Amino acid sequence: MKTLLLVLCFFLFQIGVAQRFSDYFEDKTLRIDYIFAGNQSKKNAYVHQLVRTDGWHGRKGQLNTTPIQGNGQMRVKDAQSNQLIYVLPFSSLFQEWLTLDEAKSSVKSFENSYLIPFPKNDIVVEVVFFDENRREELVLQHTVKPNDILIKKGKQNAPYQVIHQTKVAQPIKVAIVAEGYQVDELDVFLEYAYQTLESMWKHEVFAQYKDAFEIVAVFTPSKDSGITQPSKSKWLDTAISSHFDTFYFSRYLTTPKVFQLHQLLENIPYQHIIILANTEIYGGGGILNSYTITTTKNPNFAPVVVHEFGHSFGGLADEYFYENDIFDTQAADKVEPWEKNITSLVDFVSKWKHLVAPNLPIPTPHEHKKGAVGAYEGLKGNGLYIPTLTCRMKINNTPDFCPVCSNALEEMIQFYTSKEN
């Protein structure tokens, strides 16, 4: 009887200390705008401004954990107890730039904005980076006081339309943003926004969890029509100032104006962002918990927008590699990458070994049956292996994600829609 009482008391204690959203947060959003700056020798992060907006549109369960590491993390702690109360994994353009030769000597800065639930009490926010060996570095630690009079109150700046609604209690909220569309072209943008949904639902994992998403189209008009191309001396005035030639790579499309992007979205229900760019030029980009951006008038728009969302939403890696890639795509020595769809075989058991047929060799020769899950060499000599040769994260002319990527995306969907503790 005494043992039973002890077990019962322990159980009740566990319930008592379980973290609930309402214990620490209000139903509002705190946007923290950062400047990441420096080079390979010295990395810095600076707080630019704090913005409070109405409603919290992110997850309310599993607040202090994450299924993926990311290239960095925001860790939010209760200032009084030092308890970890929220984690957000991320990647950033700054960290991509750090892998380039230019970052050995030059110094640059990049804008970054991250959303966290608005705290009831003082919090300590840590910004952590991970290097290629997955060693972490605390880049910044700062305190946020919710009653700080200098926290700006956001206001809605752009009209929007709900294009996919759900009755799920905790949906994944996505904003689809117009870029390079003039006022009289916004009806064309809306058509591409609906095509984006059609493209997503053609993939089994998104079709299965269609009701987990709530999606809005945001009408952000641009002064000019089209997208900036620096290599062609074509500079345009667009809603979020996106451009090709990022890091001098012709088809890498990004925006340096991240603050501008989020300001346009203030008080709009979103946690993830898809930007549709008005051009026929092939290109795009996807950055974890930052944004997806892709061109609409290119014939490959449908597969590319989903591919890039695989990056920004699911943290999936590219499964294609080039001999002269601008980024370092070599496997780190004796380290398993954090992305769930690539492996160095250092710890293959932690990846998708359980999905590989017992008689399939590892590494897997490319001549094996197409579609069979194995460990195929991504690029000769780079030490990275991919699950299949036919996946949305590798090629455009394939109907779906491979089983490994689908599983990873399903895990993220379930993570974001988990019930409050």
C-alpha positions, 0 to 999 in steps of 0.5 A, spaced: 500 500 500 505 504 501 509 503 495 502 504 491 501 511 494 509 513 493 507 511 485 501 515 485 504 521 489 510 521 483 505 520 478 501 526 480 508 530 481 509 529 474 503 531 472 504 537 476 510 539 473 508 538 466 509 544 462 503 547 459 503 553 454 498 557 458 503 556 464 509 560 460 505 564 454 500 568 452 496 567 446 500 572 442 506 572 438 513 575 439 517 576 433 525 577 434 529 580 429 536 579 429 542 581 425 547 575 424 554 578 422 561 576 422 565 571 418 568 564 419 573 567 425 567 570 428 560 569 428 555 574 432 548 575 433 545 582 435 537 584 437 535 589 432 527 589 435 522 586 438 515 586 435 508 583 439 503 581 434 496 578 435 495 571 436 500 565 437 499 561 430 505 555 432 505 549 436 502 549 443 505 542 445 512 539 445 514 546 446 521 544 449 523 539 444 525 538 437 525 532 432 530 536 428 537 539 430 537 544 424 543 549 423 542 553 429 536 553 435 533 558 439 532 556 446 527 560 450 528 559 458 524 561 464 528 567 467 526 565 474 527 557 474 532 557 468 527 551 465 527 550 457 520 552 455 521 553 447 525 550 442 526 553 435 531 549 430 533 554 424 537 555 418 540 561 415 543 564 409 548 567 414 550 560 416 550 558 408 555 564 407 560 562 412 561 555 408 564 559 402 571 562 401 569 569 401 567 568 408 574 567 410 576 574 409 570 578 408 565 580 413 557 580 412 551 581 415 544 578 414 537 579 417 533 574 420 526 574 424 524 568 428 517 567 431 516 565 439 510 565 443 509 571 447 512 570 454 508 571 461 514 573 465 521 574 463 525 569 459 532 568 457 533 567 449 539 563 447 541 563 439 546 557 438 549 555 432 552 548 430 558 547 426 559 542 420 561 537 426 555 538 430 558 542 435 554 548 438 556 555 439 552 560 444 552 566 439 548 570 443 544 570 450 539 576 452 533 577 456 526 579 454 521 582 459 514 582 456 512 589 459 518 592 456 515 599 453 519 598 447 516 592 444 513 594 438 506 593 437 505 590 430 499 592 425 496 588 419 499 591 413 497 586 407 490 584 405 489 576 405 484 570 403 484 564 406 484 559 401 485 552 405 481 552 411 481 546 417 477 545 423 483 542 426 485 545 433 492 546 432 493 547 424 499 548 421 499 555 418 502 557 412 502 564 408 503 564 401 506 571 399 506 575 392 512 577 390 513 581 383 506 582 382 503 589 381 496 590 383 493 588 377 496 582 377 494 579 383 489 575 381 494 571 377 498 570 383 492 567 387 491 562 381 498 560 382 497 560 390 491 555 388 496 551 384 501 551 390 496 547 394 494 542 388 502 541 387 502 539 395 496 535 395 499 530 389 504 528 394 502 522 399 504 525 405 501 532 404 494 529 402 494 524 408 494 530 412 491 535 408 486 537 414 492 539 418 494 545 414 491 552 414 493 556 408 492 564 406 494 567 400 497 574 402 496 580 397 503 584 397 503 588 391 510 590 388 511 597 384 515 593 378 513 586 375 518 581 375 524 579 379 531 582 380 536 579 376 543 582 378 547 578 373 543 582 367 543 589 371 536 588 372 534 591 379 526 592 380 522 595 386 518 589 389 514 587 395 520 583 399 526 585 394 528 578 392 533 577 387 537 571 383 544 570 383 545 569 391 552 568 392 553 569 385 549 563 384 545 564 378 538 560 380 539 561 387 533 566 389 532 569 396 531 575 399 535 580 404 529 583 406 527 579 411 524 584 416 520 587 410 517 580 409 515 579 416 513 586 417 508 585 411 505 579 415 504 582 422 497 580 425 496 575 419 495 568 421 502 564 419 508 560 422 511 558 415 512 562 409 511 560 401 513 566 397 511 566 389 515 570 385 513 573 378 518 570 373 519 565 368 526 564 370 528 557 373 530 558 381 528 558 388 530 557 395 528 554 402 531 555 408 528 552 415 523 556 419 525 562 414 521 561 408 520 558 401 521 562 395 520 559 388 518 562 381 511 561 378 511 561 371 517 556 370 514 549 367 517 546 373 514 550 378 509 545 381 515 540 383 520 546 385 515 549 390 514 543 394 521 541 393 523 548 397 517 547 402 521 540 404 527 544 406 523 550 409 518 546 413 521 539 414 528 541 414 530 536 408 537 536 405 538 536 397 539 530 394 542 532 388 550 534 388 554 538 383 562 537 382 563 544 383 557 546 388 558 553 391 556 550 398 561 545 401 557 538 400 562 534 403 561 529 409 564 531 415 569 526 418 566 521 423 559 525 423 552 524 421 548 529 418 542 532 422 538 532 416 534 525 416 534 524 408 542 524 408 547 520 411 555 519 412 553 512 414 557 513 421 550 512 424 546 509 419 542 505 424 539 512 426 537 514 419 533 509 415 537 502 415 530 499 418 527 501 411 532 497 407 531 490 405 536 485 408 539 483 402 541 490 399 548 492 399 550 498 403 552 502 400 548 501 394 550 501 387 546 505 382 544 500 378 539 497 383 532 497 382 529 504 381 525 506 387 528 501 392 530 504 399 538 503 400 544 508 401 546 511 394 552 515 393 550 522 392 556 524 388 563 520 387 567 521 393 563 526 397 561 521 403 554 523 403 549 517 401 541 518 399 535 514 400 533 513 393 534 516 386 527 518 385 525 523 390 522 530 390 528 532 394 533 530 388 529 530 381 523 534 378 520 528 374 518 524 379 511 524 382 513 524 390 517 524 396 521 517 397 519 513 403 524 516 408 523 524 406 515 522 407 516 519 414 520 525 416 515 530 413 510 526 417 514 526 423 514 534 423 506 535 421 505 530 427 510 535 431 507 541 429 499 539 431 501 535 437 496 537 443 498 542 448 501 538 454 
